[in-house]
Amino acid sequence: MSIIANTDAWLQHGFQPISLAALNGKAAMLERLDNKYVVDATVLKHAAGALAEAFDMLEIDGLRAFTYETCYFDDASRRSYFDHHQGRRRRAKVRLRRYAEAGLCFLEVKLKDRRGITVKKRLNRDPGTFGMLDKTALAYIDDVYRAQYGQPFPHMLTRVIDMRYRRMTLVAKQGGERMTIDCGLQFYTPDARHAVDESLFILETKSANGNGVADGILRALHQHPTKRCSKYCVGTALLNPGTRHNKFLPALRKLGSLPGHDVLRRLHNE
């Protein structure tokens, strides 16, 4: 059986479980330094043993891999995308995220503080409102933006891209470090969609200083962070050929995906 087909046996069940209540009892890590890595299944298999010694895996009702559905919002000029492309310190990313198995939904706003640290704010939402920003949601976005940057949120938002993937979450046995493992990534709009090869994984380490235990394990396997590996930005570049994307080329290449290639399927031609 291939590594991918046997994911449950070689990865999920190699870790001790941690419950959601126990995870929530640890530091929330809503302010952290993140590193993202794009690795193939062979690399992850080599890392799994060392990771299992230092981390537990979230388990809920016997499940360890969970489906995440996310829709992102931007303005007509894709300001959030281009702010990220240009590396602007003052920027915001707005999304609704639905946890399929748990039946939960959150509005999430990701900002950067003066130190470049990611600050994530989130608001519990009714899953039935997924895909929509009502007055309550818009007021929350404005409030957190004002609190961070001292001015009102400047953009008119619309839903621009959706994505779906499976996620496993690791929690350090000691301290508040986290790591997520994403696979089966799919991007889509009403007009197009793109699926990333199932043999590729996006790992995100979350630690106080950006150099945690998981980073050391991956570094020992000659893996280095993939800069500018925002799923939103990668998906936007892929589904909108002609959009400036040179800053995201390293991530796109590692994901085996480049705008305009025949892996992009235009729905109206199917």
TAJOVEN-V432360 format. One record per residue. PHI is phi in whole degrees, 0 to 359 (NA if undefined). OMEGA is omega in whole degrees, -180 to 180 (999 if undefined). Layout:
phi	omega
PHI	OMEGA
PHI	OMEGA
//
This chain:
phi	omega
NA	-178
289	178
303	-177
295	-178
295	-176
253	-176
305	-177
302	-174
289	-172
267	-179
240	-172
302	-174
273	175
276	-176
248	170
286	-178
279	169
228	-178
280	177
297	179
297	179
292	177
298	-180
294	177
285	176
271	180
302	-176
291	179
55	176
281	172
240	-172
202	169
254	-175
250	168
233	178
243	180
230	170
252	-177
228	175
267	-173
297	-179
295	178
298	-178
295	178
296	178
292	-178
279	-168
300	-177
297	179
293	178
295	-178
293	177
287	-175
253	-173
229	167
257	-180
245	178
301	177
226	179
229	179
51	177
81	180
261	177
236	175
246	-172
235	-179
274	177
251	174
244	-174
226	170
240	-177
252	-179
239	178
209	177
267	-173
297	-179
265	-178
56	-176
298	-180
298	179
298	-175
286	174
298	178
290	-180
300	-178
274	178
71	-179
294	180
290	179
269	-180
206	-179
220	175
236	-175
241	-179
210	166
250	-179
235	179
245	178
263	-167
301	-175
291	-177
274	-178
68	-180
248	179
214	179
225	164
274	-179
235	176
238	180
253	-177
233	174
241	175
268	-175
295	179
270	-177
84	-179
277	178
289	175
242	-179
249	176
245	180
216	-176
230	179
294	-179
230	174
289	180
304	179
291	179
267	-178
305	-179
97	-176
233	173
248	179
270	-177
299	179
297	180
295	-179
296	178
294	178
295	178
302	180
296	-178
297	-176
288	177
293	177
299	-178
296	-178
276	-170
242	175
74	177
207	-177
292	176
296	-167
266	-169
243	171
266	-170
260	170
224	179
286	-172
241	-178
201	175
241	174
213	-179
215	177
199	176
255	-176
228	167
247	-176
241	177
255	-180
232	-177
299	177
294	178
237	178
86	-174
254	-177
295	178
232	171
209	175
244	-180
234	-177
248	178
211	-180
65	-173
286	177
229	175
248	176
200	171
232	176
299	-174
252	-173
205	173
209	179
212	178
244	177
279	180
307	-178
296	-179
277	-178
252	-178
234	170
255	177
257	176
232	176
265	-177
227	-177
219	-177
292	-175
241	179
77	180
219	-174
268	-178
299	-179
297	178
299	179
295	179
296	-180
289	178
297	178
295	177
261	177
65	176
257	-179
233	-179
304	174
266	-177
289	176
53	-179
253	175
295	179
299	180
299	-177
290	177
298	180
296	179
297	179
297	-177
292	-173
270	-180
229	-180
307	-177
101	176
286	179
303	-173
213	-173
301	-180
291	-179
260	-177
302	179
302	179
293	-180
297	180
294	-180
295	178
277	179
67	-174
223	175
226	-179
305	176
92	179
288	-173
286	175
287	177
277	-176
253	176
276	-171
298	-176
287	177
260	-176
279	999
//
